Amino acid sequence: MTREELLKNPAYWTAGLQMELYRQIEQFMSIHQMNKTQMAEYLGCSKGYVTQLLNGDFDHKLSKFVELALAVNKIPEITFTDVDEYILSDMNDYSGKSEIGGKESAEAYEVSAFNEYLLAA
């Protein structure tokens, strides 16, 4: 899969949002010294649901995503960017990097991470 194909794949962006929500929930739990049971009580859900959230095993409606973000005191900001403009900008960001440790290895890592996510799902 090329980087351009990856950037056009809905699952790539969904996974990114899920990982960011996970990071925010983990951070909230850490700051407030909460375990899964306490987080479940705070959210008004089951401990199993919190476990699902922390395992990335969810694909929420946008309204639920917003609700969870607000529950951990975060405003979910979403921006919309033209795909072709994003890809061009992304290519320019990588153009200054060397081949070793640069564009190719970054692409390989992202594709590998994305494939691991899909296999885990």
C-alpha positions as CSV (number, residue, x, y, z in Angstrom):
1,M,0.0,0.0,0.0
2,T,1.4,3.4,-0.9
3,R,1.3,6.4,1.4
4,E,-1.3,8.0,-0.9
5,E,-3.5,4.9,-0.7
6,L,-3.1,4.9,3.0
7,L,-4.1,8.5,3.4
8,K,-7.2,7.8,1.3
9,N,-8.2,4.8,3.4
10,P,-11.1,5.5,5.8
11,A,-9.8,2.9,8.3
12,Y,-6.5,4.9,8.6
13,W,-8.3,8.0,9.8
14,T,-10.8,6.1,12.0
15,A,-7.9,4.3,13.7
16,G,-6.2,7.7,14.2
17,L,-9.3,9.1,15.9
18,Q,-9.7,6.0,18.0
19,M,-6.0,6.1,19.1
20,E,-6.4,9.8,20.1
21,L,-9.5,9.1,22.1
22,Y,-7.7,6.2,23.8
23,R,-4.8,8.5,24.6
24,Q,-7.1,11.2,26.0
25,I,-9.0,8.7,28.2
26,E,-5.7,7.1,29.5
27,Q,-4.4,10.6,30.3
28,F,-7.6,11.6,32.1
29,M,-7.6,8.3,34.1
30,S,-3.9,8.9,35.0
31,I,-4.4,12.6,36.1
32,H,-7.4,11.6,38.2
33,Q,-5.8,8.4,39.4
34,M,-8.8,6.3,38.2
35,N,-8.9,2.6,37.5
36,K,-11.3,1.1,35.0
37,T,-14.0,0.5,37.6
38,Q,-13.9,4.1,38.7
39,M,-13.8,5.3,35.1
40,A,-16.9,3.2,34.3
41,E,-18.7,4.7,37.3
42,Y,-17.7,8.2,36.1
43,L,-18.9,7.5,32.6
44,G,-22.0,5.7,33.8
45,C,-21.1,2.5,31.8
46,S,-19.8,-1.0,32.5
47,K,-16.2,-1.8,33.3
48,G,-16.3,-4.0,30.2
49,Y,-17.1,-1.0,28.0
50,V,-14.1,0.9,29.5
51,T,-12.0,-2.1,28.7
52,Q,-13.3,-2.0,25.1
53,L,-12.4,1.7,24.9
54,L,-8.9,1.1,26.1
55,N,-8.4,-1.8,23.8
56,G,-9.5,0.3,20.8
57,D,-12.3,-2.2,20.2
58,F,-15.0,0.3,19.2
59,D,-16.3,2.2,16.3
60,H,-18.7,4.8,17.7
61,K,-21.2,7.1,16.2
62,L,-19.8,10.7,16.0
63,S,-22.2,11.7,18.8
64,K,-20.8,9.1,21.2
65,F,-17.2,10.1,20.2
66,V,-18.0,13.7,21.2
67,E,-19.7,12.6,24.4
68,L,-16.7,10.6,25.5
69,A,-14.3,13.4,24.6
70,L,-16.3,15.9,26.6
71,A,-16.5,13.4,29.5
72,V,-12.7,13.6,29.8
73,N,-12.8,17.4,29.5
74,K,-11.6,17.6,25.9
75,I,-13.1,19.5,23.0
76,P,-13.0,17.3,19.8
77,E,-12.0,19.6,16.9
78,I,-12.3,18.2,13.5
79,T,-11.0,19.9,10.4
80,F,-11.6,19.1,6.8
81,T,-8.8,19.2,4.3
82,D,-8.8,18.5,0.6
83,V,-7.3,15.1,0.0
84,D,-5.1,16.2,-2.9
85,E,-3.8,19.2,-1.0
86,Y,-3.1,17.0,2.1
87,I,-1.2,14.4,0.0
88,L,0.8,17.2,-1.7
89,S,1.7,18.8,1.7
90,D,2.5,15.4,3.1
91,M,4.9,14.6,0.2
92,N,6.6,18.0,0.7
93,D,7.0,17.3,4.4
94,Y,8.9,14.0,3.5
95,S,10.9,15.4,0.6
96,G,13.6,16.9,2.9
97,K,14.3,13.6,4.7
98,S,16.9,11.2,3.6
99,E,16.0,7.8,2.2
100,I,17.5,6.1,5.3
101,G,15.1,6.8,8.2
102,G,13.1,9.1,5.9
103,K,10.2,8.8,3.7
104,E,10.5,5.1,2.8
105,S,11.0,4.0,6.4
106,A,8.2,6.3,7.7
107,E,5.8,5.0,5.1
108,A,6.8,1.4,5.8
109,Y,6.2,2.0,9.5
110,E,2.8,3.6,9.0
111,V,1.7,0.9,6.6
112,S,3.0,-1.7,9.0
113,A,1.2,-0.1,12.0
114,F,-2.0,0.2,10.0
115,N,-1.9,-3.4,8.9
116,E,-1.3,-4.5,12.6
117,Y,-4.3,-2.4,13.6
118,L,-6.5,-4.1,10.9
119,L,-5.3,-7.5,12.0
120,A,-6.1,-6.8,15.6
121,A,-9.6,-5.5,14.8
